[in-house]
Amino acid sequence: MERKQIGFELLIFEDANELSQNEQKLLHTAEQARENAYAPYSRFKVGAAVLLENGEVVIGNNQENASYPSGLCAERVAVFQAGAKYPGVAIKAVAISAASQDHVLQMPAAPCGNCRQSIMEYEQKQNAPIVLLLKAEKGPVYKCASMADILPLAFNSAFLSDS
């Protein structure tokens, strides 16, 4: 039997001012995108900002629907828009900002499983890590060096082919 331990380094910044100017700007853009989220059912608004290798920033926010499975998370809205608008341009970082309309969030919310898998596909396709910045209304900022860190043993296209 072989035993392996899976883990990752999570950087926790007590104040967003500890981040680089570019990271602060990306988080601020995600916060602005969050304000326009359509979340009448969950009352949980999320904004995402995707920084591309060419310097462009693409935003997204969660879009709910009365038929719950029909909605889409902010992360996938932003990443899919980036893929559609700038095909072949690598994603450098994704900033995610979450807020509840019912209480003040003190801890960042990480992407759901569907969003992790979707972002991971881009990370695998570009063969380069995608940095994650996570922030709530208050509290610390979390920084992960790669989507692979928070989605170990990810499903990928190798499982779909026999070569």
N, CA, C and O of each residue as an XYZ file, in Angstrom:
652
protein
N       0.842     -1.177      0.000
C       0.000      0.000      0.000
C       0.893      1.248      0.000
O       1.909      1.321      0.691
N       0.472      2.201     -0.790
C       1.139      3.495     -0.810
C       0.209      4.513     -0.179
O      -1.004      4.471     -0.390
N       0.766      5.413      0.580
C      -0.041      6.431      1.232
C       0.476      7.801      0.810
O       1.678      8.064      0.847
N      -0.448      8.664      0.409
C      -0.094     10.036      0.048
C      -0.998     10.982      0.810
O      -2.173     10.695      1.040
N      -0.442     12.103      1.194
C      -1.229     13.132      1.840
C      -1.466     14.249      0.841
O      -0.535     14.711      0.182
N      -2.702     14.676      0.733
C      -3.052     15.756     -0.182
C      -3.354     16.991      0.656
O      -4.140     16.931      1.602
N      -2.738     18.093      0.312
C      -2.967     19.335      1.032
C      -2.512     20.510      0.191
O      -1.994     20.333     -0.912
N      -2.704     21.699      0.710
C      -2.269     22.880     -0.017
C      -2.006     24.014      0.959
O      -2.422     23.979      2.118
N      -1.312     25.007      0.460
C      -1.028     26.193      1.249
C      -2.098     27.232      0.957
O      -2.351     27.567     -0.200
N      -2.714     27.733      1.998
C      -3.711     28.791      1.895
C      -3.122     30.032      2.536
O      -2.765     30.022      3.714
N      -3.023     31.096      1.761
C      -2.546     32.362      2.308
C      -3.750     33.149      2.811
O      -4.743     33.301      2.098
N      -3.659     33.647      4.036
C      -4.751     34.403      4.638
C      -4.244     35.806      4.938
O      -3.306     35.994      5.712
N      -4.884     36.783      4.311
C      -4.539     38.189      4.511
C      -5.636     38.825      5.357
O      -6.804     38.820      4.970
N      -5.266     39.364      6.494
C      -6.258     39.981      7.377
C      -6.853     41.240      6.763
O      -7.960     41.644      7.119
N      -6.125     41.856      5.845
C      -6.586     43.090      5.212
C      -6.233     43.023      3.726
O      -5.123     42.636      3.362
N      -7.176     43.400      2.880
C      -6.944     43.374      1.429
C      -5.792     44.285      1.017
O      -5.201     44.092     -0.046
N      -5.468     45.274      1.846
C      -4.357     46.176      1.532
C      -3.005     45.465      1.548
O      -2.013     46.017      1.072
N      -2.957     44.251      2.089
C      -1.728     43.461      2.083
C      -1.456     42.838      0.711
O      -0.348     42.374      0.443
N      -2.461     42.831     -0.143
C      -2.324     42.266     -1.489
C      -1.644     43.267     -2.410
O      -1.516     44.446     -2.079
N      -1.209     42.786     -3.567
C      -0.647     43.688     -4.571
C      -1.749     44.624     -5.079
O      -2.935     44.338     -4.915
N      -1.359     45.725     -5.685
C      -2.334     46.667     -6.244
C      -3.226     45.992     -7.276
O      -4.430     46.244     -7.313
N      -2.644     45.130     -8.120
C      -3.428     44.426     -9.140
C      -4.441     43.478     -8.509
O      -5.571     43.376     -8.985
N      -4.049     42.785     -7.443
C      -4.977     41.877     -6.762
C      -6.091     42.654     -6.074
O      -7.246     42.230     -6.092
N      -5.754     43.781     -5.472
C      -6.775     44.631     -4.845
C      -7.782     45.120     -5.874
O      -8.988     45.127     -5.628
N      -7.274     45.526     -7.021
C      -8.142     46.020     -8.094
C      -9.060     44.910     -8.599
O     -10.240     45.147     -8.854
N      -8.522     43.703     -8.744
C      -9.330     42.572     -9.208
C     -10.428     42.239     -8.198
O     -11.566     41.979     -8.588
N     -10.102     42.243     -6.916
C     -11.108     42.007     -5.879
C     -12.171     43.099     -5.882
O     -13.358     42.808     -5.734
N     -11.758     44.349     -6.048
C     -12.712     45.456     -6.103
C     -13.665     45.282     -7.295
O     -14.859     45.560     -7.185
N     -13.136     44.826     -8.420
C     -13.968     44.584     -9.603
C     -14.973     43.471     -9.321
O     -16.124     43.555     -9.749
N     -14.553     42.436     -8.610
C     -15.473     41.351     -8.237
C     -16.560     41.867     -7.302
O     -17.719     41.470     -7.420
N     -16.195     42.749     -6.373
C     -17.184     43.340     -5.470
C     -18.204     44.162     -6.241
O     -19.398     44.108     -5.945
N     -17.746     44.919     -7.221
C     -18.660     45.712     -8.045
C     -19.589     44.794     -8.850
O     -20.784     45.068     -8.966
N     -19.048     43.725     -9.395
C     -19.866     42.775    -10.161
C     -20.923     42.135     -9.266
O     -22.044     41.878     -9.704
N     -20.563     41.881     -8.021
C     -21.492     41.270     -7.054
C     -22.740     42.121     -6.870
O     -23.837     41.587     -6.706
N     -22.584     43.420     -6.895
C     -23.720     44.312     -6.662
C     -24.844     44.110     -7.673
O     -26.007     44.355     -7.352
N     -24.523     43.673     -8.879
C     -25.532     43.484     -9.926
C     -26.002     42.042    -10.058
O     -26.687     41.697    -11.021
N     -25.639     41.200     -9.097
C     -26.094     39.807     -9.130
C     -27.618     39.758     -9.030
O     -28.244     40.616     -8.409
N     -28.193     38.739     -9.652
C     -29.635     38.520     -9.565
C     -29.847     37.323     -8.643
O     -29.746     36.172     -9.070
N     -30.143     37.608     -7.372
C     -30.245     36.551     -6.365
C     -31.473     36.737     -5.470
O     -31.338     36.817     -4.249
N     -32.675     36.807     -6.067
C     -33.867     37.048     -5.251
C     -34.270     35.857     -4.383
O     -35.028     36.034     -3.429
N     -33.793     34.671     -4.677
C     -34.207     33.474     -3.945
C     -33.251     33.143     -2.807
O     -33.690     32.949     -1.673
N     -31.973     33.075     -3.085
C     -30.993     32.771     -2.041
C     -30.608     34.002     -1.237
O     -30.178     33.889     -0.089
N     -30.762     35.192     -1.845
C     -30.331     36.440     -1.245
C     -28.838     36.405     -0.928
O     -28.371     37.069     -0.002
N     -28.101     35.624     -1.707
C     -26.660     35.447     -1.561
C     -26.023     35.872     -2.872
O     -26.080     35.150     -3.867
N     -25.413     37.054     -2.862
C     -24.858     37.622     -4.084
C     -23.370     37.308     -4.198
O     -22.621     37.399     -3.226
N     -22.962     36.938     -5.407
C     -21.560     36.628     -5.672
C     -21.140     37.349     -6.947
O     -21.875     37.389     -7.934
N     -19.944     37.915     -6.898
C     -19.347     38.538     -8.074
C     -17.999     37.907     -8.332
O     -17.302     37.510     -7.398
N     -17.631     37.812     -9.586
C     -16.341     37.245     -9.966
C     -15.682     38.142    -10.998
O     -16.349     38.741    -11.842
N     -14.365     38.224    -10.915
C     -13.572     38.966    -11.895
C     -12.422     38.068    -12.326
O     -11.675     37.551    -11.495
N     -12.292     37.890    -13.627
C     -11.278     37.017    -14.208
C     -10.215     37.875    -14.875
O     -10.517     38.673    -15.762
N      -8.974     37.707    -14.445
C      -7.850     38.405    -15.057
C      -7.211     37.495    -16.099
O      -6.793     36.378    -15.794
N      -7.141     37.989    -17.336
C      -6.565     37.214    -18.427
C      -5.113     37.605    -18.664
O      -4.659     38.671    -18.247
N      -4.407     36.727    -19.334
C      -2.988     36.948    -19.628
C      -2.753     38.222    -20.441
O      -1.696     38.844    -20.332
N      -3.735     38.607    -21.251
C      -3.593     39.813    -22.066
C      -3.953     41.090    -21.304
O      -3.971     42.175    -21.886
N      -4.241     40.967    -20.002
C      -4.558     42.123    -19.179
C      -6.040     42.450    -19.083
O      -6.443     43.256    -18.245
N      -6.847     41.839    -19.923
C      -8.290     42.082    -19.876
C      -8.878     41.487    -18.600
O      -8.377     40.489    -18.082
N      -9.943     42.109    -18.099
C     -10.681     41.597    -16.949
C     -12.119     41.373    -17.389
O     -12.752     42.263    -17.958
N     -12.624     40.184    -17.121
C     -13.993     39.809    -17.478
C     -14.741     39.538    -16.176
O     -14.223     38.872    -15.280
N     -15.958     40.057    -16.082
C     -16.732     39.893    -14.850
C     -17.910     38.950    -15.045
O     -18.323     38.640    -16.163
N     -18.428     38.511    -13.909
C     -19.645     37.711    -13.883
C     -20.276     37.833    -12.511
O     -19.610     38.204    -11.545
N     -21.558     37.523    -12.425
C     -22.230     37.459    -11.135
C     -23.280     36.366    -11.195
O     -23.691     35.946    -12.277
N     -23.713     35.906    -10.029
C     -24.678     34.814    -10.038
C     -26.022     35.291    -10.577
O     -26.458     36.413    -10.321
N     -26.654     34.413    -11.320
C     -27.928     34.673    -11.967
C     -28.877     33.531    -11.605
O     -28.762     32.425    -12.134
N     -29.811     33.811    -10.702
C     -30.729     32.778    -10.242
C     -31.970     32.720    -11.130
O     -32.220     33.606    -11.947
N     -32.727     31.665    -10.943
C     -33.947     31.445    -11.700
C     -34.915     30.710    -10.790
O     -34.492     29.909     -9.956
N     -36.209     30.971    -10.938
C     -37.208     30.293    -10.115
C     -37.114     28.777    -10.276
O     -37.435     28.030     -9.351
N     -36.688     28.336    -11.417
C     -36.403     26.914    -11.634
C     -34.928     26.728    -11.271
O     -34.050     26.815    -12.131
N     -34.669     26.472     -9.985
C     -33.322     26.529     -9.418
C     -32.192     25.951    -10.273
O     -31.145     26.591    -10.359
N     -32.329     24.823    -10.890
C     -31.169     24.334    -11.652
C     -30.813     25.193    -12.865
O     -29.752     25.017    -13.463
N     -31.688     26.112    -13.221
C     -31.449     26.928    -14.411
C     -30.532     28.117    -14.163
O     -30.092     28.751    -15.122
N     -30.233     28.435    -12.928
C     -29.354     29.557    -12.628
C     -27.899     29.207    -12.885
O     -27.565     28.077    -13.239
N     -27.046     30.195    -12.702
C     -25.613     29.975    -12.924
C     -24.814     30.806    -11.929
O     -25.163     31.946    -11.622
N     -23.743     30.212    -11.436
C     -22.862     30.877    -10.468
C     -22.013     31.951    -11.146
O     -21.759     31.896    -12.349
N     -21.585     32.920    -10.353
C     -20.770     34.040    -10.846
C     -19.477     33.565    -11.496
O     -19.069     34.083    -12.536
N     -18.835     32.574    -10.875
C     -17.551     32.094    -11.370
C     -17.661     31.536    -12.784
O     -16.838     31.835    -13.649
N     -18.694     30.719    -13.006
C     -18.869     30.141    -14.338
C     -19.317     31.183    -15.350
O     -18.903     31.128    -16.509
N     -20.153     32.132    -14.940
C     -20.543     33.209    -15.856
C     -19.282     33.920    -16.354
O     -19.126     34.139    -17.556
N     -18.380     34.282    -15.428
C     -17.171     35.026    -15.792
C     -16.203     34.188    -16.613
O     -15.688     34.647    -17.633
N     -15.956     32.960    -16.172
C     -14.980     32.111    -16.870
C     -15.483     31.732    -18.262
O     -14.710     31.741    -19.220
N     -16.756     31.405    -18.382
C     -17.298     31.045    -19.692
C     -17.321     32.258    -20.622
O     -17.069     32.130    -21.821
N     -17.621     33.431    -20.071
C     -17.593     34.640    -20.900
C     -16.171     34.916    -21.375
O     -15.963     35.298    -22.527
N     -15.196     34.725    -20.494
C     -13.794     34.929    -20.880
C     -13.409     33.960    -21.995
O     -12.741     34.343    -22.955
N     -13.837     32.697    -21.862
C     -13.535     31.702    -22.893
C     -14.200     32.014    -24.218
O     -13.637     31.742    -25.278
N     -15.401     32.588    -24.166
C     -16.124     32.924    -25.394
C     -15.567     34.190    -26.051
O     -15.444     34.262    -27.274
N     -15.234     35.177    -25.231
C     -14.787     36.461    -25.764
C     -13.302     36.471    -26.126
O     -12.886     37.164    -27.055
N     -12.503     35.693    -25.380
C     -11.051     35.666    -25.591
C     -10.554     34.218    -25.675
O      -9.768     33.787    -24.831
N     -11.001     33.469    -26.680
C     -10.598     32.066    -26.773
C      -9.083     31.932    -26.898
O      -8.437     32.668    -27.644
N      -8.538     30.982    -26.155
C      -7.106     30.724    -26.222
C      -6.255     31.627    -25.352
O      -5.044     31.423    -25.262
N      -6.859     32.631    -24.702
C      -6.103     33.516    -23.812
C      -6.162     32.926    -22.400
O      -7.245     32.670    -21.872
N      -5.007     32.715    -21.804
C      -4.925     32.071    -20.491
C      -5.529     32.936    -19.389
O      -5.454     34.164    -19.425
N      -6.123     32.273    -18.421
C      -6.641     32.920    -17.223
C      -5.530     32.931    -16.179
O      -4.955     31.889    -15.862
N      -5.235     34.104    -15.653
C      -4.198     34.236    -14.625
C      -4.777     34.110    -13.221
O      -4.191     33.453    -12.361
N      -5.932     34.742    -12.990
C      -6.510     34.765    -11.641
C      -8.017     34.952    -11.711
O      -8.551     35.514    -12.667
N      -8.690     34.466    -10.672
C     -10.122     34.675    -10.504
C     -10.341     35.211     -9.095
O      -9.954     34.571     -8.117
N     -10.962     36.385     -8.989
C     -11.329     36.963     -7.696
C     -12.822     36.749     -7.497
O     -13.618     36.950     -8.414
N     -13.190     36.339     -6.290
C     -14.589     36.028     -5.982
C     -14.985     36.778     -4.712
O     -14.302     36.695     -3.690
N     -16.089     37.504     -4.790
C     -16.602     38.254     -3.655
C     -18.025     37.816     -3.375
O     -18.857     37.786     -4.282
N     -18.314     37.475     -2.119
C     -19.647     36.994     -1.749
C     -20.223     37.834     -0.618
O     -19.493     38.319      0.246
N     -21.560     38.001     -0.636
C     -22.255     38.731      0.418
C     -23.674     38.199      0.547
O     -24.319     37.882     -0.452
N     -24.148     38.104      1.758
C     -25.524     37.711      2.021
C     -26.344     38.968      2.295
O     -25.866     39.909      2.929
N     -27.570     38.970      1.815
C     -28.461     40.088      2.106
C     -29.116     39.937      3.477
O     -29.805     40.844      3.942
N     -28.900     38.787      4.124
C     -29.534     38.500      5.405
C     -28.611     38.652      6.609
O     -29.080     38.849      7.730
N     -27.305     38.561      6.385
C     -26.335     38.709      7.473
C     -24.975     39.064      6.878
O     -24.752     38.882      5.681
N     -24.081     39.562      7.698
C     -22.750     39.949      7.228
C     -21.845     38.718      7.231
O     -21.665     38.065      8.259
N     -21.284     38.417      6.068
C     -20.347     37.296      5.972
C     -19.001     37.715      6.553
O     -18.489     38.793      6.251
N     -18.442     36.854      7.383
C     -17.147     37.123      8.007
C     -16.025     36.298      7.378
O     -14.847     36.567      7.613
N     -16.390     35.297      6.579
C     -15.407     34.409      5.960
C     -15.700     34.307      4.459
O     -16.862     34.339      4.055
N     -14.662     34.186      3.637
C     -14.869     34.039      2.194
C     -15.593     32.741      1.855
O     -15.454     31.736      2.553
N     -16.353     32.778      0.790
C     -17.023     31.580      0.281
C     -16.215     31.042     -0.895
O     -15.892     31.779     -1.827
N     -15.897     29.772     -0.843
C     -15.145     29.134     -1.923
C     -16.098     28.730     -3.046
O     -17.300     28.592     -2.816
N     -15.578     28.542     -4.244
C     -16.435     28.109     -5.356
C     -17.094     26.760     -5.070
O     -16.514     25.903     -4.403
N     -18.312     26.585     -5.584
C     -18.998     25.300     -5.448
C     -18.278     24.249     -6.299
O     -17.356     24.577     -7.046
N     -18.691     23.014     -6.186
C     -18.061     21.923     -6.932
C     -18.129     22.097     -8.437
O     -17.148     21.836     -9.135
N     -19.281     22.537     -8.952
C     -19.419     22.741    -10.397
C     -18.456     23.815    -10.889
O     -17.843     23.672    -11.947
N     -18.328     24.884    -10.120
C     -17.415     25.970    -10.517
C     -15.960     25.518    -10.427
O     -15.147     25.861    -11.285
N     -15.636     24.755     -9.395
C     -14.267     24.240     -9.277
C     -13.912     23.400    -10.493
O     -12.836     23.553    -11.072
N     -14.818     22.515    -10.874
C     -14.561     21.650    -12.025
C     -14.432     22.471    -13.304
O     -13.569     22.189    -14.136
N     -15.274     23.474    -13.466
C     -15.226     24.297    -14.678
C     -13.936     25.102    -14.760
O     -13.313     25.166    -15.820
N     -13.533     25.711    -13.662
C     -12.284     26.476    -13.657
C     -11.098     25.538    -13.839
O     -10.126     25.878    -14.513
N     -11.184     24.351    -13.231
C     -10.100     23.371    -13.351
C      -9.884     22.965    -14.803
O      -8.746     22.751    -15.222
N     -10.953     22.858    -15.568
C     -10.835     22.513    -16.988
C      -9.969     23.540    -17.723
O      -9.131     23.183    -18.551
N     -10.187     24.824    -17.404
C      -9.369     25.874    -18.028
C      -7.920     25.778    -17.558
O      -6.997     25.956    -18.353
N      -7.718     25.499    -16.286
C      -6.360     25.377    -15.761
C      -5.629     24.215    -16.441
O      -4.457     24.340    -16.796
N      -6.315     23.100    -16.620
C      -5.702     21.948    -17.292
C      -5.436     22.257    -18.760
O      -4.381     21.906    -19.289
N      -6.386     22.910    -19.416
C      -6.246     23.234    -20.837
C      -5.068     24.171    -21.086
O      -4.340     24.007    -22.065
N      -4.881     25.145    -20.211
C      -3.796     26.105    -20.414
C      -2.484     25.645    -19.782
O      -1.444     26.279    -19.966
N      -2.537     24.545    -19.041
C      -1.348     23.970    -18.406
C      -0.590     25.003    -17.569
O       0.640     25.057    -17.574
N      -1.361     25.815    -16.856
C      -0.793     26.835    -15.975
C      -1.805     27.100    -14.858
O      -3.013     27.059    -15.090
N      -1.317     27.368    -13.658
C      -2.224     27.571    -12.525
C      -3.075     28.830    -12.655
O      -2.683     29.807    -13.294
N      -4.239     28.780    -12.039
C      -5.131     29.925    -11.930
C      -5.204     30.285    -10.447
O      -5.664     29.486     -9.631
N      -4.752     31.482    -10.107
C      -4.773     31.960     -8.724
C      -6.209     32.307     -8.343
O      -6.956     32.867     -9.146
N      -6.585     31.972     -7.117
C      -7.910     32.307     -6.604
C      -7.778     33.306     -5.460
O      -6.961     33.130     -4.556
N      -8.593     34.355     -5.515
C      -8.692     35.324     -4.431
C     -10.131     35.299     -3.945
O     -11.051     35.507     -4.736
N     -10.341     35.051     -2.670
C     -11.680     34.907     -2.110
C     -11.886     35.911     -0.992
O     -11.052     36.037     -0.096
N     -13.023     36.639     -1.050
C     -13.284     37.656     -0.037
C     -14.776     37.748      0.251
O     -15.608     37.642     -0.651
N     -15.094     37.946      1.519
C     -16.461     38.229      1.943
C     -16.575     39.737      2.192
O     -15.653     40.498      1.896
N     -17.710     40.150      2.734
C     -17.896     41.572      3.041
C     -16.885     42.045      4.083
O     -16.344     43.147      3.983
N     -16.642     41.219      5.061
C     -15.702     41.530      6.138
C     -14.792     40.320      6.309
O     -15.020     39.259      5.729
N     -13.771     40.505      7.108
C     -12.883     39.385      7.403
C     -11.732     39.277      6.430
O     -11.476     40.187      5.642
N     -11.045     38.156      6.496
C      -9.803     37.982      5.732
C     -10.029     37.735      4.242
O     -11.142     37.471      3.789
N      -8.943     37.829      3.512
C      -8.905     37.445      2.097
C      -8.111     36.149      2.022
O      -7.032     36.038      2.604
N      -8.652     35.172      1.304
C      -7.943     33.913      1.090
C      -7.323     33.942     -0.307
O      -7.922     34.432     -1.264
N      -6.116     33.408     -0.394
C      -5.448     33.305     -1.685
C      -4.919     31.885     -1.856
O      -4.177     31.370     -1.019
N      -5.321     31.270     -2.962
C      -4.864     29.928     -3.322
C      -4.049     30.052     -4.610
O      -4.425     30.790     -5.520
N      -2.952     29.338     -4.679
C      -2.052     29.439     -5.834
C      -2.582     28.759     -7.079
O      -2.129     29.053     -8.185
N      -3.547     27.843     -6.915
C      -4.022     27.069     -8.059
C      -5.372     26.450     -7.746
O      -5.657     26.103     -6.600
N      -6.203     26.313     -8.777
C      -7.476     25.612     -8.605
C      -7.224     24.156     -8.220
O      -8.004     23.570     -7.470
N      -6.141     23.572     -8.726
C      -5.813     22.184     -8.399
C      -5.645     21.998     -6.894
O      -5.875     20.905     -6.375
N      -5.248     23.053     -6.195
C      -5.086     22.960     -4.747
C      -6.401     22.635     -4.049
O      -6.427     21.841     -3.109
N      -7.490     23.244     -4.506
C      -8.771     23.013     -3.828
C      -9.650     21.996     -4.559
O     -10.794     21.768     -4.164
N      -9.126     21.392     -5.612
C      -9.823     20.306     -6.295
C      -8.818     19.201     -6.630
O      -8.532     18.953     -7.801
N      -8.284     18.539     -5.599
C      -7.342     17.451     -5.876
C      -8.084     16.279     -6.525
O      -9.289     16.106     -6.337
N      -7.357     15.501     -7.269
C      -7.914     14.330     -7.964
C      -9.042     14.720     -8.912
O     -10.042     14.013     -9.026
N      -8.872     15.845     -9.585
C      -9.909     16.365    -10.480
C     -10.161     15.437    -11.664
O      -9.249     14.776    -12.160
N     -11.403     15.403    -12.100
C     -11.785     14.686    -13.317
C     -11.259     15.486    -14.502
O     -11.290     16.716    -14.475
N     -10.778     14.810    -15.537
C     -10.295     15.524    -16.716
C     -10.521     14.690    -17.967
O     -11.015     13.564    -17.899
N     -10.158     15.253    -19.098
C     -10.425     14.614    -20.387
C      -9.691     13.283    -20.571
O     -10.094     12.474    -21.406
N      -8.632     13.045    -19.814
C      -7.914     11.770    -19.933
C      -8.806     10.588    -19.584
O      -8.585      9.483    -20.081
N      -9.801     10.799    -18.746
C     -10.721      9.725    -18.392
C     -11.667      9.376    -19.544
O     -12.299      8.320    -19.520
N     -11.770     10.233    -20.535
C     -12.713     10.050    -21.610
C     -12.127      9.408    -22.859
O     -12.863      9.070    -23.786
N     -10.811      9.237    -22.891
C     -10.194      8.629    -24.063
C      -9.423      7.383    -23.671
O      -9.076      7.201    -22.504
N      -9.156      6.524    -24.646
C      -8.448      5.278    -24.353
C      -6.972      5.379    -24.670
O      -6.272      4.367    -24.637
N      -6.474      6.573    -24.978
C      -5.048      6.702    -25.287
C      -4.272      7.269    -24.145
O      -3.057      7.440    -24.248
